[in-house]
């Protein structure tokens, strides 16, 4: 059974924490104690991306809903290898996780990653990141449309928000679908990480004991605010 799909079906917002391969046993223990909803396994940040090592790290998070991400350098990730090697890793981890995240811009492997997810009953998160700006609304709509056409189960859109108008555009695209994760990065975007889940954004991302990405709150604060503003989160958590 895909546990992440089951959580999505409850309609409650989820909080994800990203992990690399540093002291994974301790990290998994801390995640369990904190009651993390989703473990995002950031394979592109691993010191060792050999298949056997990666699968051992995935195994450490057995029992958590898991999302495997191998982020391309073109969209802010740290992947150093070829697309072919990245596809091989997606194929290796897909049977062992609940979801995989691949960028819409990764056209060379996009179809194969989605097909691999389907084969193993994993969700396909098709993502788009812009670290410079929030594009016009029509462009955001086109991105969401293209990701769905490619076969996304969930569309993730994450852009830098520099103004209230940027947040309004992100909010507008979020309200037009029920299969979205939408995030505004940066200081202005911080509000989106707590408020957008109330409008249907499926996951908000945070961190435990590591440096955040732009605009993130740590897990304890994120969890506190989610319980405060989202009764469904507190009821599901209890």
Secondary structure as UniProt FT lines:
FT   HELIX           3..10
FT   STRAND          14..19
FT   HELIX           24..34
FT   STRAND          38..42
FT   HELIX           43..45
FT   HELIX           51..60
FT   TURN            61..63
FT   STRAND          65..69
FT   HELIX           73..75
FT   HELIX           83..94
FT   TURN            95..96
FT   STRAND          99..103
FT   TURN            104..105
FT   HELIX           107..119
FT   TURN            120..121
FT   STRAND          123..130
FT   HELIX           137..150
FT   STRAND          154..160
FT   HELIX           164..174
FT   TURN            175..176
FT   STRAND          180..185
FT   TURN            187..189
FT   HELIX           190..195
FT   HELIX           196..199
FT   STRAND          203..207
FT   TURN            214..215
FT   HELIX           219..229
FT   HELIX           231..237
//
